[in-house]
Amino acid sequence: MPHKKSTILRFFGSASCIIHLGIPMAQVAKWFERKFDFSFPVELYPDLCARLRGTPARIEELVRGCAGERMVRAAEGKWSAQEHAGHLLELERLWMARVDDYVAGRNELSVADLSNRGTFEANYNARALAKILADFREARLAMVDRLEGIDAALFGCTLLHPRLKEPMRLVDHLFFVAEHDDHHLAIIWEMIRE
C-alpha cells in the first residue's frame, strides 16, 4: 500500500520519503545541496527575528527527557545529536560577525569554516547538554537583541555571500540562519527518535 508523503515532505519538496515505524518521514537534505529563494519582501524581518528568537526553546523542547546516551550516540564519522546542538552554538559567532558586516558596510560577509573544525574540536559530547543549550540561548538572544537595535533600512542592504556567490540582504541572512537552525533540528529529531 503506498504511503502518503507527510506535510514536511510537501514543504521541503526535495526531501525523500523513508518509512520509520510505519510513519512516512522526511530524510533531511544535505545542507550544501540546498538552494535558497530570497525573493520574499524585506518587511518579513520581524517574523524572522521572532523565528530566530524561538530556536533555543524549540531545541530545548526537542531534547527534553532524551537519555544522555542517546544524545551522544553517533554513526561512525557522523555527529551525535548533542554535537549537532553544539554546532548551532558554534556558529553563533559567525552569524553575529555577519550581522556586524552589514552594520559596518563591508563588501562581503565573513567567511565560514566549511570544514567545521570548531565543532569537531569542541568535544561537545563531553560537555553537559544543559550548558550547551544555555550557552546557545545566551548567544542567540544576544544576536536577536542586536538586530532589534538596527535601523529597519539596513535589513534591505546587500553583501556578497562568500560560498553562494550571490548578494544577500540582511533579511536573507536571517532566513539563511533560521533555515540552518531547522536543518539541524530536523537531524536531531530524526536521530533521537530512532
Summary of the structure (lengths in Angstrom):
residues: 194
radius of gyration: 17.4
end to end distance: 23.1
largest distance: 57.4
contacts: 513
relative contact order: 0.18
helix: 59%
strand: 10%
